[in-house]
């Protein structure tokens, strides 16, 4: 669903152009030349990310295709050959996402980023904060057209409470003039907990105060719009904020995740803070036994296959912990909880890795893991000291037969 696009366009040359653009961007385009063909396609399958519709078709010259496609709950973008304010207003009033002119390649090039934004929006959740039921409903409708999941709050107090229940919210649209807590005050409070890169905030206001933009931005909002606003500007602001957030998230992952395994790297491990407030910290240092022999026997591609499979198993067994690849074949786990339970989980992980059969070309690779673990009071023992102690235990496990867990509490 998330990469399939219905294109209804009667121009063969333009279809060919769109096909090349969409294919290059990773979308699968399904083409129809008329309303009749589009109906036949939708009858077989209406599971599309979006539809791209030519306003004027041989069997429908006045945008009839729009109502037909929207009646099947397929989000739509309309293409028109000429700009007309009448057509623009008519098209947008039907509830389409956007309309684009076919007057140049540059104009149509906006289409691919728009579809990519719709695709990416399935991973975002928005919150609408406004004391007016009618305005909330309108905003929710606009956001849901963009593939965003949306929750609602009537005022700033309720919004902050909901934010604690929905930590996956990445976008907030808020009015300013609300009872209990206004939008600017709410924005300041949210910024004490979340940065601009974590949650994007768009402020709205119908006030005639021309300092409102500055007030919102200084409070920590990413952007601001005066009400009433038009749909196109609203979407442009939303797209810009979410594009910036997605870019920031990608850069964060590039800086903090190991590219081969997807685990956190050393940089993240030393910079992260435990968000569970645990009193005791458990640390485990882990090393794949005789990993050089794996590389010598199967090559570095075979070694990479081992690292990937072992990493997946560690992450699956310790989903509630911070798991990092420290480099080479060395891994580290930081977890809260009882040390006895941590040791049991490590021993089960060691057994699982020993039983792991890793396919590589026509071979099956088997490895074992040596583990050193330590536990100590989070307030009394620096993480560097605990890592050194866990590393000493790991060295002891290596020197005394490998494939074992050596664990002691401080």
N, C-alpha and C positions, 0 to 999 in steps of 0.2 A: 504493500500500500504506500509506503513512504517514499518510493522513487518512481511510481507509475503516474504518468500525466496523460490525460485525454486532450488531444488537440483537434479542434474542429475548424478546418481551414480549406477553402476551395482552390487556392492558388498553389499549383504544383511547385513553383520556384520557392515560394515562401515556406511551404511544408519542408522542402529539402533543407532550407536554411535553418529552420527551427529544429529539425531532426539532428543536424550537425551540432548545433549549440547545446541542445539538451543531452545528447549522447556524450559529448565531451565533459559535461558536468555530472555525469553518472545517473541521469534520469532515463527511464524507459518510456518513450512516447508511443501512444496508441493513436493513430490518425483516422479521422473521418473527413469526408469532403462535403457532407451535407447533413441536414437535420435527420433525414431518413437513416443514413449510415450511423450517425451518433446514437439514435434510438436503438438500433440493432446491437451496437456495442454495449450500451448501458444495460440492455435487457439480459445480456450474457454475464456482465460483470460491471458493477458500479463502484468498485473499491479503488478509488483514485485519490492521490494526494491532492490533486487540483485539476481543473479543466481550463484550457486556454481556448477562448471562443472568438471566432471572427464575427463581428457584428452583422455583416451583410453576407448572406449565403444564397445560393441559387434557389433554394426552396424556403427561404425566410430572409427577406431583405431588411427587416426592421427590428432586428434583435430578438426574434422569436426564440432562438436557441437558448437564450439566457434563462428564461422562465422554465423551459423544459429541463435543462441541466440542474438548475437550483431546486426544482421539485424533487429531484433524487438526492438532495442534501449533499451535492458535490460542490465544494468551494470553487469559485470561478474568477478568472481574470479575462477581461474583454479586450480585444484588439480592434481598433478602428483605423480606417485609412485617412480620415480627416477630422480635425478637431471641431467640435460643435458644443457650445455650452448646453444646448438643449439635450443632446445625446448624452453628454457627461452627466448631467443631473438625473436623467432618466435611468442611466445604467447604474449609478451609485445608489439610487433610491431602491433598487431591486435587492441590494444586499450583496453585491459582488465585492471581492477583495480590492480590486483596482482595475483601472483601464489604461491601456497603453496605445500610443500611436504607432502605426506601421510606416512612418515617413522616413525612417533611417535605421541603419544597423545600430547606431549608438542608442537610439530610443528603445529599440527592442532588447538591447543588451541588459536593460534593467530587469528583464523577465527572469533570467537565470538566478541572480541574487535574491529576487523575491521568492522564487520557489525554494531556494536553499534556506531562506529564512523560515518559510512555512514548515519545512522538514525539520529544522533545528528546534522550532518552537514546541515540538512534542516533548522536549526534555525540560521545558520551563513551566513554572506555575506562577500565576499572577494573583495579586490581591487588590480588589477595588474597595476604597474607603470613601464613603460619602453618605451623608445623612438622608439624602433624597432617594427614595426607592426607585423612582422613575429614572433618575440619572444613573444609578447603579446598574439598573437593568440595561440601559443603553450601552454603558461601558462594557459590561459583561458580554453583551451581544457582539460588539466590535472586536473584543479580544478573542472570543471563541471562534470567530471567523478566521483568526490567525493561528488556529491550532493550539492556542494556549489553554491550559487548565486554569480555572478561575475560582477563587473563593471571595466572600464579601464580608465587609464590616461596616457598621453604621457610624462609628466614630473612632478617634485615635486610641482610646482605652481598649475598645474591643479589638482593634487591629493588633496592638501589641500582645494581647492575650492569645489571639489566633496565631501570631507569629511563633510563639513558643510551642504551639501544637502542630504547626506546619513549618518545620525548619527547611523544607525544600522550596519555599517561596523565593523567587529570584527577581520579581518585579512588583513594585507597588505603585498604583495610581491613586492619588489622594486629593480630595478637595481640601480647602483650607478652613472655611467657616463651618464648624461642626460643634455640637454640644459636647461637654465633658473634656474633650481634648482636641484642639485644632490641628490642622495638618502640619504647620511649621513646628509646633511643639513636639508632635509625634515624630517628625523627621529627625529632630535633634536627639530624641531618646533612642531611636533606632540606630543612629550613627554611633552611639556609644557602644553598641553591640556588634554592628555589622558595617563593613566598609562599603564604599561605592562599588567596588568590584564584586562584593558578595551579593548585595541586593541593590538593584537599580530603582530609583524613586523618581516618578514624574509628578510634580505638583500641578494642581489645577486651581483656578479661582475665577469667579465672576466679578471680583472686586475691580473698582476703577482706580485703585491705588497703583500708580506706575512703579512703585518700588517693590512690588510683590515678587517679581522675578529675582531680584537681588536678595530679598529676604529668604526665599526658598533655597537658592544656591548656597548662600552663606550658612544655612541650617544643615546643608549636606545633600540636598536633592541633586540628581544628575541633570534634570532639565525641568522646564516649566512651560505651561500653556495657559493663556487666558481663555475663559469660556465666554461665549460659545466658540468652538473650534470646528474646522472642517475635518472630515474623515481622513483625507489624504495627508494633511499635516500631522494629524495624530499618529497615523501609521508610520510616517517617516520618522517621527521622534522615537516611537517604540522600537522600530527596526534599528535605528542608530544606537540606542542604549543597549539593546540585546546583542547587537554585533560587537560592541565594545566589550561587553561582559564575556561573550564567548571567546573573543581574542585574548582577553586577560586570563581566562581559565586555561586556554591552550598554552599560553606563555608560562603560567604557573606550573602546569604539568611538565612542560619541557624542562623547567628548572629543577623540579622536585621529584620526578619519576624516572625510574630506570627504563630506558627505551626498549630493551630486549624483553624484560619480564613484566613490565607494568607495575612493579612494586615501587614503593618509595625508595629514594636514594639516601645517602649519608647526609646530604644537606638538609633534607626534610626531617630526618630522624633527630638531628641535633637542634633544629629550630622549633619543632612542634612542642606544644604544651598539652599535657593530659587534661582532657575536658571532663573527666569523670570524678575528679577530686579524690582519687584513691589515696589511702594512707600508706599503702605498701606497693612498691614497684617491683615487678618481676622482669628480669632481663635474661635472654638466652642468646648466646653466640653459637652459630651453626656453620659447619663446613662439610662439603661433599668429600667423602674419602676418595683418595687416589684419582682426583679429577684430571690431573695431568695425563694419566694413563688413558682416560677417555678421549682426550684431545689427540693424543699420539696415535690411538687405534682408529678412531672414527673421523678425525679432523675436527676443525673448529665448528663446522655446521652440526656435527654430531654432539659436540659439547654444548652448543646453543640449545639443541633439542632437549638435552638433559636439564639445563638450567630453567627452561620454560616449563617443563612438566613438574619439576620439583617446586618451582615457585608457585605454580597453581595449587599444588597440594598443600603447601604451607599456608597460603592465603585462605584456602577453603577450611582448613582446620583451626585457623586463628582469625576468623572474620571480625571479631570484637577487639583485636589488638592492632598495634602498629607493627607492620612487617616491612622490613627494608632489605634491599640487597646492598651490602657494603662494598661490593666489588669482587670480581672474579667469581669464585664458588662459595663466597662467604655471605651469610645472611644473619639478620638480627631481629629479635622479637621483643617488644615491650608490651606488657599486659598488666592489668590490675587483678586483684583477687587473691584467694588463698594460694600460698606457694605449693602446698601439697597437690592441689588440683592442677596447678600449672605444670608440675612435674609429671603428673599422670598424662596430661595432654601431650607433653613433649615425648614421653615414652611411646604413646600411641602413634604419634607422627613418625618417630624413628622406625617403628614396625611397619607402618604404611609405606614409607620410602623404600625400605628393604624389599617389600613385596611388589614395588612398582615395576612394571615392564614398559619400557619406553621404546616405542617403535621408531626406527630410523632406517630408511631405505629398505633393504632386505634383512635388516638385523633387529635384534631386541637388546637394548642396553639396560643393565641393572647396576644400581649404585647403592651405597649406604651413606649414612650421615652420622657425624660425631657432634655432640651437643654439650655445651657448658652453660649452666644456669645459676643465677644468683637472685636473692630477694633481699630487700631492705626497706627501711622507712623512707618514704619519698622526701621528707623534710630534712632527714639527717644524712643521707648519702647522695653525693653528687653522681649524676649519670655517668660521667667520665670514669669515676672510681669503680662503679658497678660494672661498666663495660670491661675494664681491665681485669677485674676479678672473674667475670664470666669467661673472658678470653683465656685466663689462666686455667680455669676448669676445662675449657675446650682443649687446650694444649695437653692437659693431663689425660683426657679421654683419647686423644690421638696417640700419646705415648704408651698407653696401656691397652692396646688392642683395637681401637677405633669402634665405630658402630655402637655407641653407647651414650647414655646421658649421665653427666656428672653434675650434681646440683648441691649447693649449700646456701643456707641463709646467712646473712651478715649479722 
